[in-house]
Amino acid sequence: MLIIEPGVLVQLAVEAAEGKRAMDITVLNIGGVSVVAEYFVICSSRSPVHARAIADAIEDKLQQHSVGQPRREGFRTAQWVLLDYGSVVIHIFQEEQRRFYNLEHLWGDAQVVKSPLSM
């Protein structure tokens, strides 16, 4: 297993999510406000099937770059799929769940970043 910079991991995950047409992709740099992770990648999907396809695409792309398997939650119902890569946690929501949990507000002190590679 290869150790990869969190910013690179985020960029690869965002590219994979974009490739599956994930909606409203947001990257939060939570490293300054939490010890949970360095980044959250948050995106929305249109359906459980779409959420699983986004998650699979992200996992496949990261495996191609020798990143190990993440801890996965929520894959069966796919209302909120979580892929935990340690320094980067990816959240794939159905629209209703994203509005309900509102992680962007919950982590309001975190910086929203355009590209973690430029930081």
C-alpha positions, 0 to 999 in steps of 0.5 A, spaced: 500 500 500 502 506 497 502 512 502 499 518 498 498 525 500 491 527 502 491 533 497 492 528 491 487 523 494 482 528 494 483 530 487 483 523 485 476 522 488 473 528 486 475 527 479 472 520 479 466 523 482 465 528 477 466 522 472 460 519 474 456 526 474 456 527 482 452 533 484 454 539 488 461 536 490 464 540 496 471 539 499 472 542 506 479 542 509 477 540 516 484 539 518 485 546 522 478 544 526 478 537 527 483 531 528 478 526 525 481 527 518 484 533 513 479 533 508 472 531 507 469 530 500 462 531 500 457 530 494 450 528 492 447 523 488 440 522 484 439 515 487 442 509 491 444 506 484 448 512 482 451 513 489 454 506 489 456 507 482 460 514 485 463 510 490 465 504 486 468 509 481 472 513 487 475 506 490 477 503 483 481 510 481 484 510 488 486 502 487 489 504 481 494 509 484 495 503 490 491 506 495 488 501 500 481 499 501 477 504 505 472 503 511 465 503 508 459 505 511 452 505 508 453 502 502 447 497 502 442 502 503 446 508 499 442 514 502 449 516 505 455 512 503 461 514 507 468 512 504 474 513 510 481 513 507 483 516 514 486 523 512 480 524 507 473 522 508 468 521 502 461 522 503 456 521 498 449 523 500 442 522 497 439 530 496 434 529 502 440 526 507 445 531 505 440 537 507 438 533 513 445 532 516 448 539 512 455 537 514 457 544 511 454 547 516 456 542 522 463 543 519 462 551 518 469 553 521 472 548 516 475 552 509 471 550 503 477 549 498 477 549 490 483 544 489 487 542 495 493 541 491 493 549 490 494 550 498 
